[in-house]
Amino acid sequence: MANAKLANPHYLSVNWEASGGGAFAVIPLTEKGRLPEQIPLFRGHTAVVLDTDWNPFNDSLIASGSDDGKAFIWKVPEGFSLYSDAEEPTDVAPVHKLTGHSRKVGHVLFNPAAENILATSSGDFTIKMWDIETGSARLTLKHNDIVQSLSWSANGALMVTTSRDKKLRIWDVRQETAAHVMPGHAGAKNSRAVWMGEHDRVATTGFSKMSDRQMGLWDIRSPQEPVGGFDMLDSISGVCMPFWDDSTQCLYLAGKGDGNIRYYEYEHDKFEYLSEYKSADPQRGIAFLPKRGLNIHDNEVMRAFKSVNDNYIEPISFIVPRRAEVFQGDIYPPVTGTKPAMSSAKWFDGGDALPPKIDLESVYAGEEPAEIASDYKPRPLTSLNASVEIKKEPEPIKEAPQPSPAFRGPPPSMKEQTSSIAALASKFADKDPDDLVEDDDTSSFEEISKPVDRSEKQIHIAPIVNKAQSTATQKGLDGSLDHPVTSADETTSTARPDPQMIKPKNLDLPSAATSSSNAMNTPPTPATGTEPIQGYLQEIKALLQQQTQTMVQQSAKIGQLTAEVDDLKTSLSSTNLSGGIGGADKGERIKRLEKELADLRS
């Protein structure tokens, strides 16, 4: 198989080795499994068939090129099948014969926009443009060596070719001149090129001088060198065949002679590697199915047909792993249908247009394909997981915590820690009403007024809403605003006020002393100013300084006791050696000092 589409939604063409001249087989995609021993073949060439291509606007029309220097046009019979009750199957004959090349025809390729325009490349270093309605070659593109690959632009006005002279050419076909000629891949082996759909970009594959496989991206407006240089692929010797999918913006690379198919996504003017299909069975040829022939209900985005050892053809499906019950418009934009943009006469007169597209959603629904304008552009897809815009609230700026001072010395004892915490907690403890009058001037809290009897009026409650809780209820799990909170009931249920702050109707007021006590039991509301906070910081700073002084004194005391213990031990040792009396008293003294020293250190 050559680098061309050899499959359409109904049939698959395969080059066939047959006696008595060249032939190829057409296999309906609905007929699977083992084929009969004898099948009907498309016979007519006198030499081996080298390439075939399906008409993009007529699924039953196919062209072939052969080693005999001719190109034939074939029509698949209506109701064609490989299975027949006849003893010998009936072969199919060509409907048109295009003769004009002096050597073998290596490539055949239909124009993707105009009807009945066929390009053929030959070993005579030329590419001819045929009007298959009249059977005549109207245009000729002359090269300096054998053409290795060719590809049309989306509107059928331009063509890119690679040849054995290692040159890449961009052709203005109807002018029969090369608009750009530049050096391509430097390797001696074959290089391939594919036009990237409606983009003004061309992708190529080839070899370096060291026989490493390469991939290149070219801008046809300034094609002096590839965009970003050549990308090295690997060191496999097989020719790499590129296939472009314009709907998903993906490039598929299939190696001839190896079993791998790697695919890249085109984004930001470069190819991003996605993944790779790996197989131990080498592929001799491969063909990709047009988009309108895929299984849309299974989220199939591409299907390839791979020939293995000339024994069987293996279909390979590329499926997006989704669980969806509706049409996935982001991976199935409108694609080219079966209606051409213009006739062959209009194209030869200089016409330029894109063919109409079809909406795959109508195909998904089982209806007739709905035709839409050729210039329709789907909305850009940012990400498959970004169907819902996520808005995040800005996080509040938090002040960096002040580092605590580093102390040198032993840590404070448990008694001192308990006393310091108790001293700090005593500032927030409940006090008697008489004490409140004395401490009113130095208190850092707002004064809470006594409750007033409003039994004759409706009580209006203004609850203190916890800021963190209200923010959490308005935020979703991902930090986005699920919906604006407009209901007052939602706010009230989110942060309920203290039950002691709500006074029911028709209840007698308690005495003044009880009201004052209940008011003080209610959690006070901090002042909104910064003066109380500054006061807290000053008190905490003074407390830390006091603890530092205490620890320094403890360190000095521990050092003093340690020195005394060492002196007593030395004195006791000398007394024991001299046989003196009083060692027992000193031993008791040492034990007491060691116990006291252990208590201080703990």
Steps between C-alpha positions, in 0.01 A plus 500: 500500500616851430448819696138562400152436631413151392174476690165674501193443717393203282804334342867423551742455208799268525776442244483137394755261363336319210611315192442645157578861588431751774183501706362629826213396723213703640367368831166623641545604862191306598654169392737386772675177579670254270457579131407241237776322316410690182370855505414745222799724418534828316708393203622702203862601555775302336744556786496528878259755651701751706237733644125558526285788622126541562305792359415726798157586355397159363556197722469257211764662276868405535820576306807281465859545380717221372850408394372489141496883488119532498235628740152343496166611639273230644142492621391255769187314382183559695447234765860386467596203722788258531266207547330349196325177406677488162781255445742776401460860614459772240782755490441873463631699201603867494266770371775750396863461397739795537811463290774758463789407731803332349593313819333342802229691687595495867231723654138591427318765704160665451452875550329558840290799383427467125308221338669245271854643523771235538875549553741225395877488555732295283855380463535744212545775768159661433164540670197528270159650580223304334143592425352153525178614334688561174791264570764763417798636691461877526801596715850363563740566791861419408754380758869419488465151646247237601212634710478320834179654637240768424217662694227757416406805701144510636371726222678304226699797371845410632702181525807390693738236364817324609742340257817298490710815450431581872298811410167609643281690252183706543313521167249745364342223297311698236806715432707183461783663698660430837435795729764376747787255466704429813725225638307228678625205700867429433478120518518276196179309578145599412337806653126563522291818526139568597307829486344578837143559389388862506824618662778663300735237643660184363629204699782283365678182605836381379854410601810687610847442364555255784183307394298615801130548435389863517183706503470861381238776509508757217335840462419541130525878531869478595607141436875554485543269801265301726338671797726429797722266297462127447381277784677169538266201531712184518757295308266250334568447130137482380336792319270703728161579343316813629119531516323821603163522678365853458213463747708405806816681379702182539783358291538121481835345409503137388830329428527265205656181629431560869177460695480838676267792435582813697284810495559867577276799562568821309485796738683833520683431175663180621421133541436370850547126543183330630545124498592200290334181381748214525485161337748220437355436153664720234272681259567488129238761421241706680190701413287741704124532480334838424332667796147448375548123516587476871285364781393826665297328773815334636705824492726359229721781366710298252513153346791344316522182291834325529621221272701236686731259314271506195273259688236711667387859552465623855275798588634732772257741669606811691230574757468786750429338841179677594168396644250721325145448387486802269688622194854619574529812291847593623663195341267486199501838325348529151695307236518497122202327345437342161420818307785667304566872514515538121507315173817400317443770236471773763814377674705505180370856445655608831220438750593473865265387781460255786243222466187515720508325834254276678391510863579168666233559761238421237688179419506419871120537512459265204377772264620612161831692528422868549708722272655819638717775353857413410637798696334388824742507791410325826567678825853432621539221749709598802496164673283192511468542877431874491138500386403705806688816575646499848530828681708518814475770761826676577647371820536758778851624558628357824765674702812296548521376862771659705772250592527427867831601660757226539590438863820358629453294808275228636125510438268630774366260757145369500410716799610818327325405177181430691521828685567700183208339315276557799606864509417539133166319531400709802466802272212330318335342805152599615500762770247635745297806404680701771836417345376598157459861609861520613639335188278686258766754408764237423276241327568433134147384423193690401246566766197275468179675588238341718212331320189711468150367521341521156217261554257732324711519186645246263860416580748560215800269521828597339707184539877509511596307188825308509702627207662164431166315508327748271786481254497122507130479424533733205797312359486169324741218555732639236494856630250627242179684570226246442230766519463837668348479848196725484263335748498632855401159633818350361713757679319450827524123481867518413608689814246479781518760778570401859179378664570726799482805274146420382229611735164334441181704509267519799762400760564699818835671523734372770643726766774746424768285661393194304485696175846631557631154576338352189635780292849429623460128428423585140814494282606866467545662162854623442551866423551584139799730565864404524563637853383181683717288274799719577424462871492120468831503320661719768377270778622189320835667435538593867405147602761354266767734642407395854524134406839565339632657819362209704669246277830689518478497881418129492802436281723684748348306792550168317861590433554591866345175621699297250825658621407433866418136423833456326686656796320275748576192292866596487510565873320171572745308288798650682340426841440138410855463389636649824262296711339809650163535664200701364471337159142391571385859560658618180344211309157598625571859402602389150179297456285797600686730265473252211126463559454875509710532184286236325181686600636824358601338175159334456 
